[in-house]
Amino acid sequence: MKNNNTEIKNTSFDELVKIFTDIHDEDFMKNFMECLFTPAEREDFANRWTLVKEIDKGTTQREIAKNFNMSLCKITRGSKELNKEDSAFKKVLEMYKNK
């Protein structure tokens, strides 16, 4: 049963990825995300994106923690993800900055 649940969850995750890439209307995407995620989950997503942008700008981890009331552990994780070779964070940041 547990393996089946994992498979179902993985399939659902893959479906969500496809849905996110298929939606090209910002207002509709925002509405969908507001339906799908709780306010706390949306705040967590926004915080993660904020910390990635701040790290990219050169803001120190301690400054980010202080300014945005975030744990150093979460910031360190974001920093590690950003610095990985072939980082998706880095690619998305570059796409975002070039718009």
C-alpha positions in Angstrom: 0.0 0.0 0.0 2.8 2.4 0.9 4.5 2.0 -2.5 1.2 2.6 -4.2 0.7 5.8 -2.2 4.1 7.0 -3.2 3.4 6.2 -6.8 0.1 8.2 -6.6 1.8 11.1 -5.0 4.6 11.1 -7.6 2.0 11.0 -10.4 0.1 13.9 -8.8 3.3 15.9 -8.5 4.1 15.3 -12.2 0.6 16.3 -13.1 1.0 19.5 -11.2 4.2 20.3 -12.9 2.4 19.8 -16.2 -0.5 22.0 -15.1 1.9 24.8 -14.0 3.7 24.8 -17.3 0.4 24.7 -19.3 -1.1 27.8 -17.5 0.0 31.0 -19.3 -2.5 33.4 -17.7 -1.0 35.1 -14.6 -4.4 35.9 -13.0 -5.6 32.3 -13.5 -2.3 30.9 -12.1 -2.5 33.1 -9.1 -6.2 32.0 -8.5 -5.2 28.3 -8.9 -2.3 28.6 -6.5 -4.6 30.4 -4.0 -7.0 27.4 -4.2 -4.3 24.8 -4.0 -2.1 26.2 -1.3 -2.8 27.6 2.2 -1.8 31.1 3.0 1.1 29.7 5.1 2.3 27.6 2.2 2.1 30.6 -0.2 4.0 32.7 2.3 6.7 30.0 2.5 7.0 29.9 -1.3 7.3 33.7 -1.3 10.0 33.6 1.4 12.0 31.0 -0.5 11.9 33.1 -3.6 12.8 36.2 -1.6 15.8 34.6 -0.1 17.1 33.3 -3.4 16.8 36.8 -4.9 18.6 38.3 -1.9 21.4 35.7 -2.0 21.8 36.5 -5.7 22.0 40.2 -4.9 24.9 39.5 -2.5 22.9 40.0 0.7 24.6 38.0 3.6 22.8 35.1 5.1 22.7 36.9 8.5 21.2 40.0 6.9 18.5 38.0 5.2 17.7 36.2 8.5 17.4 39.5 10.3 15.5 41.4 7.6 13.0 38.7 6.7 12.8 36.7 9.9 14.1 33.5 8.3 16.1 30.7 9.9 19.8 30.4 8.8 19.1 26.7 8.1 16.5 27.6 5.4 18.7 30.3 4.0 21.7 27.9 3.9 19.6 25.4 2.0 18.6 28.0 -0.5 22.2 29.1 -0.9 23.3 25.5 -1.5 20.6 25.0 -4.1 21.5 28.3 -5.8 25.2 27.3 -6.0 24.6 23.8 -7.4 26.0 23.1 -10.8 23.1 23.4 -13.3 21.0 25.1 -10.6 17.3 25.4 -11.5 17.2 28.4 -9.1 20.0 30.1 -11.0 18.3 29.4 -14.4 15.0 30.8 -13.2 16.6 33.9 -11.7 18.4 34.6 -15.0 15.1 34.1 -16.9 13.3 36.5 -14.5 16.1 39.1 -14.6 16.1 39.1 -18.4 12.4 39.9 -18.6 
